[in-house]
Amino acid sequence: MPAPKPIELFAFYHLGLDADGSYKFRNINDCARRWSVDNATVQLWLQDAHIDPATVKSVPYNLTRWHVDAQFVRPEQQEQLIRDAWHGYMAELKRTLSGRQSREPDFHFDIDYDDVWDDAARKAQGDDE
């Protein structure tokens, strides 16, 4: 089976959204079953698209927020949510990678699950609404 489009793999693996618009927590095993390949193939696809767990953790982008939003998004807004999350992540990945010579992570983004939307940081910067 040919590799899925990177944005489709991103939506399925990281956001839990499939082409039918249903949400479910997904892991590498779910991806392998979905595309009828082994886990090693899925891992290679993730790495090729720069969306493997190690790379994602090295990018200062709050992907967890998007995962939470994906659980509650209206069906008619799913495509936009996927595009926004994908383009935001890819832009931050590009900025992150342009500042170093290799793909080795020099930053580990860890989410505060008690403050997924990072409200505390926005208030500290005076950006609260």
Backbone as CSV, one residue per row, in Angstrom:
resi,resn,N_x,N_y,N_z,CA_x,CA_y,CA_z,C_x,C_y,C_z
1,MET,0.847,-1.187,0.000,0.000,0.000,0.000,0.889,1.245,0.000
2,PRO,0.532,2.228,-0.803,1.315,3.472,-0.817,1.127,4.241,0.494
3,ALA,2.116,5.031,0.810,2.054,5.844,2.029,0.910,6.849,1.925
4,PRO,0.253,7.117,3.046,-0.787,8.156,3.026,-0.138,9.524,2.879
5,LYS,-0.939,10.504,2.517,-0.440,11.878,2.492,-0.028,12.236,3.921
6,PRO,1.062,12.987,4.066,1.512,13.338,5.418,0.430,13.988,6.279
7,ILE,-0.390,14.854,5.704,-1.433,15.508,6.500,-2.482,14.498,6.967
8,GLU,-2.754,13.487,6.161,-3.714,12.446,6.543,-3.154,11.609,7.698
9,LEU,-1.875,11.265,7.608,-1.223,10.514,8.675,-1.172,11.344,9.963
10,PHE,-0.862,12.620,9.825,-0.837,13.555,10.955,-2.207,13.603,11.633
11,ALA,-3.258,13.758,10.843,-4.613,13.853,11.393,-5.000,12.566,12.116
12,PHE,-4.669,11.430,11.525,-5.038,10.147,12.107,-4.221,9.863,13.368
13,TYR,-2.908,9.986,13.267,-2.020,9.601,14.367,-1.995,10.629,15.508
14,HIS,-1.852,11.892,15.178,-1.698,12.910,16.224,-3.017,13.523,16.694
15,LEU,-3.977,13.654,15.796,-5.240,14.275,16.187,-6.340,13.260,16.466
16,GLY,-6.165,12.035,15.971,-7.169,11.000,16.189,-8.355,11.088,15.258
17,LEU,-8.222,11.831,14.169,-9.324,12.015,13.224,-9.079,11.205,11.960
18,ASP,-10.112,10.502,11.507,-9.966,9.741,10.267,-10.758,10.398,9.140
19,ALA,-10.660,9.826,7.967,-11.298,10.413,6.780,-12.816,10.462,6.913
20,ASP,-13.398,9.601,7.745,-14.845,9.600,7.957,-15.283,10.652,8.977
21,GLY,-14.307,11.332,9.582,-14.624,12.379,10.534,-14.825,11.898,11.954
22,SER,-14.482,10.645,12.222,-14.653,10.167,13.589,-13.359,10.339,14.372
23,TYR,-13.519,10.626,15.662,-12.374,10.800,16.555,-12.199,9.549,17.391
24,LYS,-10.948,9.171,17.595,-10.594,8.089,18.497,-9.108,8.226,18.786
25,PHE,-8.707,7.962,20.024,-7.283,7.974,20.325,-6.621,6.917,19.449
26,ARG,-5.529,7.268,18.789,-4.838,6.353,17.866,-3.389,6.185,18.290
27,ASN,-2.838,5.027,17.967,-1.421,4.791,18.182,-0.836,4.155,16.924
28,ILE,0.417,3.787,16.990,1.090,3.254,15.805,0.440,1.948,15.338
29,ASN,-0.062,1.147,16.280,-0.740,-0.097,15.907,-2.010,0.186,15.110
30,ASP,-2.752,1.217,15.518,-3.964,1.599,14.782,-3.618,2.052,13.374
31,CYS,-2.534,2.797,13.244,-2.094,3.255,11.925,-1.716,2.069,11.039
32,ALA,-0.991,1.127,11.609,-0.577,-0.054,10.838,-1.797,-0.831,10.350
33,ARG,-2.786,-1.005,11.214,-4.017,-1.691,10.793,-4.757,-0.891,9.733
34,ARG,-4.837,0.413,9.919,-5.572,1.280,8.982,-5.013,1.183,7.572
35,TRP,-3.683,1.147,7.449,-3.067,1.125,6.126,-2.498,-0.253,5.756
36,SER,-2.809,-1.269,6.550,-2.409,-2.657,6.281,-0.907,-2.808,6.045
37,VAL,-0.135,-2.234,6.955,1.325,-2.332,6.915,1.811,-2.681,8.321
38,ASP,3.108,-2.902,8.447,3.647,-3.175,9.777,4.016,-1.864,10.488
39,ASN,4.263,-1.977,11.777,4.580,-0.793,12.583,5.842,-0.092,12.096
40,ALA,6.828,-0.858,11.638,8.078,-0.258,11.159,7.822,0.643,9.954
41,THR,6.897,0.254,9.100,6.562,1.074,7.934,5.909,2.380,8.371
42,VAL,5.004,2.290,9.317,4.351,3.508,9.837,5.396,4.416,10.471
43,GLN,6.304,3.851,11.248,7.351,4.648,11.882,8.188,5.368,10.827
44,LEU,8.502,4.691,9.747,9.257,5.306,8.648,8.460,6.449,8.016
45,TRP,7.179,6.237,7.797,6.325,7.307,7.245,6.319,8.517,8.178
46,LEU,6.177,8.263,9.474,6.175,9.361,10.443,7.493,10.126,10.399
47,GLN,8.601,9.402,10.347,9.915,10.041,10.284,10.084,10.823,8.988
48,ASP,9.686,10.238,7.875,9.818,10.918,6.583,9.034,12.227,6.548
49,ALA,7.895,12.248,7.242,7.043,13.444,7.274,7.428,14.392,8.416
50,HIS,8.430,14.021,9.216,8.869,14.819,10.371,7.772,14.954,11.419
51,ILE,6.952,13.898,11.548,5.883,13.913,12.549,5.992,12.719,13.501
52,ASP,7.185,12.127,13.574,7.428,11.047,14.519,7.482,11.643,15.930
53,PRO,7.229,10.831,16.948,7.186,11.363,18.315,8.437,12.141,18.735
54,ALA,9.613,11.657,18.398,10.841,12.357,18.814,10.925,13.748,18.203
55,THR,10.575,13.875,16.933,10.618,15.181,16.275,9.544,16.096,16.841
56,VAL,8.336,15.576,16.993,7.226,16.387,17.514,7.568,16.937,18.895
57,LYS,8.200,16.136,19.730,8.560,16.591,21.070,9.667,17.633,21.050
58,SER,10.396,17.724,19.949,11.483,18.698,19.867,11.042,20.037,19.289
59,VAL,9.790,20.123,18.891,9.251,21.343,18.285,8.385,22.068,19.318
60,PRO,8.653,23.333,19.584,7.862,24.061,20.576,6.484,24.439,20.037
61,TYR,5.645,23.431,19.874,4.306,23.611,19.317,3.345,22.809,20.184
62,ASN,2.267,23.399,20.605,1.311,22.763,21.500,0.353,21.868,20.714
63,LEU,0.857,20.735,20.283,0.041,19.784,19.526,-1.035,19.154,20.404
64,THR,-0.772,19.045,21.692,-1.760,18.475,22.609,-3.037,19.296,22.605
65,ARG,-2.913,20.591,22.500,-4.098,21.455,22.439,-4.968,21.078,21.248
66,TRP,-4.318,20.843,20.107,-5.063,20.484,18.898,-5.714,19.115,19.055
67,HIS,-5.032,18.204,19.725,-5.607,16.878,19.968,-6.873,17.006,20.821
68,VAL,-6.814,17.836,21.840,-7.990,18.063,22.680,-9.101,18.701,21.844
69,ASP,-8.778,19.715,21.059,-9.789,20.371,20.215,-10.422,19.389,19.236
70,ALA,-9.634,18.440,18.739,-10.146,17.455,17.774,-11.234,16.580,18.388
71,GLN,-11.197,16.409,19.692,-12.203,15.584,20.352,-13.578,16.244,20.364
72,PHE,-13.604,17.570,20.240,-14.857,18.295,20.403,-15.273,19.119,19.185
73,VAL,-14.467,19.081,18.133,-14.755,19.902,16.959,-16.015,19.397,16.243
74,ARG,-16.758,20.333,15.705,-17.938,19.977,14.908,-17.472,19.342,13.599
75,PRO,-18.222,18.384,13.087,-17.805,17.710,11.847,-17.503,18.682,10.702
76,GLU,-18.287,19.730,10.579,-18.077,20.675,9.478,-16.831,21.540,9.673
77,GLN,-16.236,21.493,10.859,-15.031,22.272,11.136,-13.760,21.420,11.204
78,GLN,-13.887,20.110,11.010,-12.743,19.218,11.136,-11.643,19.505,10.121
79,GLU,-12.018,19.674,8.876,-10.996,19.922,7.849,-10.184,21.169,8.166
80,GLN,-10.853,22.216,8.617,-10.148,23.447,8.958,-9.235,23.235,10.158
81,LEU,-9.716,22.509,11.162,-8.886,22.230,12.329,-7.639,21.451,11.911
82,ILE,-7.800,20.451,11.071,-6.661,19.650,10.599,-5.676,20.535,9.851
83,ARG,-6.170,21.351,8.940,-5.280,22.246,8.171,-4.554,23.228,9.087
84,ASP,-5.284,23.822,10.024,-4.659,24.788,10.933,-3.581,24.128,11.791
85,ALA,-3.890,22.955,12.343,-2.913,22.246,13.166,-1.697,21.844,12.332
86,TRP,-1.933,21.322,11.138,-0.854,20.880,10.254,0.046,22.045,9.847
87,HIS,-0.552,23.109,9.348,0.248,24.247,8.880,0.974,24.940,10.039
88,GLY,0.321,25.021,11.187,0.981,25.602,12.354,2.173,24.765,12.793
89,TYR,1.987,23.458,12.828,3.087,22.570,13.217,4.224,22.649,12.194
90,MET,3.899,22.584,10.926,4.939,22.597,9.890,5.708,23.923,9.898
91,ALA,5.027,25.039,10.134,5.712,26.336,10.206,6.677,26.364,11.392
92,GLU,6.225,25.844,12.531,7.096,25.828,13.714,8.241,24.838,13.525
93,LEU,7.977,23.725,12.865,9.039,22.760,12.559,10.112,23.403,11.685
94,LYS,9.668,24.124,10.668,10.616,24.786,9.762,11.473,25.793,10.525
95,ARG,10.835,26.597,11.392,11.589,27.565,12.197,12.574,26.849,13.111
96,THR,12.142,25.765,13.710,12.996,25.016,14.632,14.183,24.399,13.897
97,LEU,13.923,23.761,12.765,14.994,23.090,12.022,15.944,24.072,11.361
98,SER,15.465,25.253,11.011,16.341,26.216,10.341,17.408,26.755,11.287
99,GLY,17.174,26.581,12.574,18.132,27.081,13.547,19.198,26.092,13.954
100,ARG,19.215,24.926,13.328,20.242,23.937,13.662,20.598,23.113,12.432
101,GLN,21.704,22.437,12.497,22.235,21.705,11.353,21.639,20.311,11.192
102,SER,21.208,19.678,12.273,20.694,18.315,12.172,19.278,18.253,12.715
103,ARG,18.651,17.093,12.589,17.315,16.892,13.122,17.359,16.458,14.577
104,GLU,18.526,16.424,15.185,18.617,16.027,16.584,17.911,17.076,17.441
105,PRO,16.997,16.659,18.295,16.272,17.635,19.106,17.169,18.344,20.115
106,ASP,17.006,19.672,20.199,17.695,20.426,21.236,16.672,21.056,22.180
107,PHE,15.425,20.720,21.977,14.331,21.243,22.780,13.338,20.110,22.980
108,HIS,12.821,19.983,24.161,11.811,18.963,24.431,10.578,19.679,24.956
109,PHE,9.528,19.701,24.166,8.299,20.376,24.548,7.474,19.424,25.392
110,ASP,7.199,19.821,26.613,6.405,19.005,27.516,5.180,19.823,27.888
111,ILE,4.027,19.235,27.751,2.781,19.946,27.967,2.346,19.878,29.434
112,ASP,1.777,20.955,29.931,1.169,20.978,31.248,-0.303,20.610,31.048
113,TYR,-0.665,19.385,31.363,-2.023,18.916,31.111,-3.064,19.615,31.982
114,ASP,-2.635,20.335,33.007,-3.568,21.120,33.801,-3.839,22.477,33.161
115,ASP,-3.060,22.820,32.143,-3.209,24.099,31.452,-2.890,23.894,29.966
116,VAL,-3.680,23.072,29.307,-3.425,22.681,27.920,-3.359,23.875,26.984
117,TRP,-4.172,24.891,27.219,-4.198,26.047,26.318,-3.174,27.094,26.714
118,ASP,-2.342,26.807,27.711,-1.243,27.668,28.136,-1.748,29.045,28.559
119,ASP,-2.881,29.052,29.280,-3.470,30.309,29.746,-2.546,31.062,30.699
120,ALA,-1.812,30.344,31.533,-0.933,30.988,32.502,0.149,31.801,31.790
121,ALA,0.724,31.253,30.730,1.765,31.961,29.982,1.183,33.192,29.282
122,ARG,-0.011,33.066,28.714,-0.624,34.221,28.054,-0.933,35.327,29.041
123,LYS,-1.416,34.986,30.229,-1.700,35.997,31.234,-0.424,36.684,31.691
124,ALA,0.640,35.912,31.813,1.935,36.484,32.225,2.459,37.472,31.193
125,GLN,2.124,37.230,29.915,2.579,38.124,28.838,1.574,39.244,28.579
126,GLY,0.459,39.237,29.313,-0.560,40.270,29.109,-1.443,40.006,27.916
127,ASP,-1.490,38.750,27.433,-2.287,38.417,26.257,-3.631,37.823,26.619
128,ASP,-4.013,37.822,27.892,-5.274,37.209,28.261,-6.432,38.074,27.782
129,GLU,-7.553,37.405,27.584,-8.722,38.104,27.020,-9.633,38.603,28.104
